[in-house]
Amino acid sequence: MAWIYNCAMPHPALPWTGTLLLDAHMALLQGHAGDSGTHAHYAHQLLISDGAPWQVEIDGVARHGQRLWLPSFVPHAIVSAPQDGCTLFLEPTHADLEQIQQQLPTLPTDITALRGRLPQLSRAQALDRRVQMALERITQHLPGPVPAADIAGAAHLSTSQLHRRFQSDLAVTLRGWVLWQRLRIALAHHLQGHSLTDSAHAAGFADLAHLSRSLRRMFGIGAAQLQGLQLHAA
């Protein structure tokens, strides 16, 4: 994934602590989303605080504020995070960008109140029937291998057509989508009380090191930084 790159972190990585609400197309964290190296990920990310501002680098430019929006796949790093802020990850196919920009200044930092505002920020994109069939087939394969030829056949597409459809309809590669789902599976499994190693295997990663490398590419953190999170039932 050429659009993701790593940078050395200038100080020891801080753990993420707080409560995480994990749903089908979004994740919502209330607490301390510790620092991160430069990374980019599929979801749009909203950073919200009523106290200390967030300090971030977005595409190499320093920014700070209590309400920040990080668009999908834009490289960024969390330099400093408030102790009790809110971080919202929302998949592009379920994000209403106009509403996000309009409502960002007034979004609450309480996880329950913010969850109640999510329908106003979300708008499910109607997907081509063949893309939907491909997504359903991927779900059937996970956490095992996901062969592109089989996914294409289930969607009545050629492999090249499948890859183009993912880029045009989902704004992500097939490989990127599968990795995103594996990370969601691993995170949910770990927050249900399983070890990071078991969670890596449960999501189809080769080992914990593979999971940690993937987390660093997608979120700029290592797996050990997740151990301070608690799962809140969706």
C-alpha positions in Angstrom: 0.0 0.0 0.0 2.1 2.8 -1.3 -0.1 5.5 0.2 0.8 4.5 3.8 4.2 5.2 5.2 5.9 5.0 8.6 8.0 7.5 10.5 10.1 7.0 13.6 8.3 8.1 16.8 10.3 10.7 18.8 9.3 9.3 22.2 7.9 6.1 23.7 4.4 5.3 22.4 1.7 6.0 24.9 -1.1 3.5 25.3 -4.7 4.1 24.2 -7.0 4.1 27.2 -10.8 4.4 27.6 -14.0 2.9 26.2 -14.4 1.7 22.7 -17.7 1.3 20.9 -17.2 -0.9 17.9 -20.1 -1.2 15.3 -20.4 -2.5 11.8 -19.2 0.7 10.0 -17.7 2.9 12.8 -15.6 2.9 15.9 -16.0 5.4 18.7 -13.4 5.9 21.5 -13.8 8.0 24.5 -10.6 8.4 26.5 -7.0 8.9 25.6 -6.0 8.0 22.0 -2.3 8.2 22.6 0.3 9.4 20.2 1.0 7.7 16.9 3.4 7.6 14.1 2.5 8.9 10.6 -0.2 6.7 9.1 -3.3 6.7 6.9 -6.4 4.5 7.1 -9.7 3.8 5.2 -12.0 5.5 7.7 -12.6 9.2 8.1 -11.5 10.2 11.6 -13.0 13.0 13.8 -11.1 14.2 16.8 -13.3 16.0 19.4 -12.4 17.6 22.8 -13.9 20.1 25.2 -10.7 20.6 27.0 -7.1 20.5 25.8 -6.7 20.7 22.0 -5.6 17.9 19.8 -2.1 18.4 18.3 -1.7 16.6 15.0 0.3 16.6 11.7 -1.9 16.3 8.7 -0.1 15.6 5.5 3.0 17.1 7.1 1.3 20.3 8.3 1.0 20.9 12.1 -2.6 21.5 13.2 -4.2 21.9 16.6 -7.8 22.3 17.8 -10.7 20.9 19.7 -12.6 19.8 16.6 -10.5 18.2 13.7 -11.5 16.1 10.7 -9.0 13.7 9.1 -10.2 12.6 5.7 -9.9 9.0 4.5 -6.3 8.0 3.5 -4.8 11.4 4.3 -1.4 10.8 6.1 -1.4 12.1 9.7 0.1 11.6 13.1 -1.3 12.3 16.6 1.3 14.4 18.3 -0.6 15.0 21.5 -4.1 13.9 22.6 -6.4 15.1 25.4 -6.9 12.8 28.3 -10.7 12.6 27.8 -11.4 13.3 24.1 -13.5 11.4 21.6 -12.2 9.8 18.5 -14.7 8.7 15.8 -13.8 6.5 12.9 -16.5 6.3 10.2 -16.2 4.3 6.9 -16.5 6.5 3.8 -19.4 4.5 2.4 -21.4 5.5 5.5 -20.2 9.0 6.0 -22.1 12.2 5.1 -19.2 14.6 4.5 -21.4 17.7 4.3 -23.1 16.9 7.6 -19.7 16.1 9.2 -18.4 19.5 8.3 -21.5 21.3 9.4 -21.9 19.5 12.8 -18.3 19.0 13.8 -18.2 22.3 15.9 -21.1 21.1 18.1 -20.5 17.4 18.5 -20.4 16.3 22.1 -17.5 14.5 23.7 -19.6 12.1 25.8 -19.7 8.7 24.1 -23.4 8.1 24.7 -24.4 11.6 23.5 -22.1 11.3 20.5 -23.5 7.9 19.6 -27.0 9.5 19.4 -25.7 12.0 16.9 -24.2 9.4 14.6 -27.3 8.9 12.4 -27.0 12.6 11.4 -23.4 12.0 10.3 -24.1 8.8 8.4 -25.5 8.1 5.0 -25.2 4.6 3.6 -24.0 4.7 0.0 -26.0 2.5 -2.3 -23.6 -0.1 -3.6 -23.6 -1.9 -6.9 -25.2 -5.3 -6.5 -22.1 -7.0 -7.6 -20.0 -5.1 -5.1 -22.4 -6.1 -2.4 -22.1 -9.7 -3.4 -18.3 -9.5 -3.3 -18.5 -8.1 0.3 -20.8 -10.9 1.4 -18.4 -13.4 -0.1 -15.4 -11.9 1.7 -17.3 -12.2 5.0 -17.8 -15.9 4.2 -14.1 -16.4 3.8 -12.8 -14.4 6.8 -10.8 -14.9 8.9 -9.3 -17.3 6.4 -7.6 -16.5 3.0 -9.6 -14.3 0.6 -8.8 -15.4 -3.0 -9.6 -12.5 -5.4 -10.6 -15.0 -8.2 -13.3 -16.6 -6.0 -14.6 -13.2 -4.9 -14.8 -12.0 -8.5 -16.6 -15.2 -9.5 -19.2 -14.8 -6.8 -19.8 -11.2 -8.0 -19.9 -12.2 -11.7 -17.0 -10.0 -12.4 -13.5 -10.6 -13.8 -10.7 -10.1 -11.4 -9.6 -6.8 -13.0 -13.2 -5.6 -12.9 -13.5 -6.5 -9.3 -10.4 -4.4 -8.4 -11.7 -1.4 -10.4 -15.1 -1.7 -8.7 -13.5 -1.6 -5.2 -11.5 1.5 -6.1 -14.5 3.3 -7.7 -17.3 2.2 -5.3 -15.5 1.8 -2.0 -12.4 4.1 -2.6 -10.1 1.3 -1.3 -8.3 -1.7 -2.8 -9.6 -5.2 -2.3 -6.5 -5.9 -0.2 -7.1 -2.8 1.8 -10.7 -3.7 2.6 -9.7 -7.2 3.7 -7.0 -5.8 6.0 -9.5 -3.3 7.5 -11.9 -6.2 8.3 -9.1 -8.3 9.8 -8.1 -5.4 12.1 -11.7 -5.0 13.2 -12.0 -8.8 13.9 -8.7 -8.8 15.9 -9.7 -5.7 17.9 -13.1 -7.0 18.8 -11.6 -10.4 19.8 -9.0 -8.8 22.0 -11.4 -6.5 23.7 -13.6 -9.6 24.6 -10.8 -10.7 26.9 -8.5 -12.8 24.6 -4.7 -12.3 24.3 -3.3 -10.2 21.5 -1.6 -13.4 20.1 -4.9 -15.3 20.1 -6.7 -12.3 18.6 -4.1 -12.1 15.8 -4.7 -15.7 14.8 -8.5 -15.3 15.2 -8.4 -12.5 12.6 -6.2 -14.4 10.1 -2.9 -12.7 10.8 0.2 -15.0 10.7 1.3 -14.0 14.2 1.3 -11.1 16.7 4.1 -9.4 14.8 2.0 -9.4 11.6 -0.9 -7.8 13.5 1.4 -5.2 15.1 2.9 -4.3 11.7 -0.5 -3.9 10.2 -1.7 -1.7 13.1 1.4 0.5 12.7 0.7 1.0 9.0 -3.0 1.7 9.5 -3.0 3.5 12.8 0.6 4.4 13.6 0.6 2.3 16.8 1.7 -1.1 18.0 -0.6 -3.8 19.3 0.5 -3.4 22.9 -0.9 0.2 22.9 -4.4 -1.3 22.7 -4.4 -3.1 26.1 -5.8 -0.1 28.0 -9.1 -0.1 26.0 -12.4 -1.5 27.2 -15.1 -2.7 24.8 -18.5 -1.1 25.1 -21.3 -3.2 23.6 -22.8 -1.7 20.5 
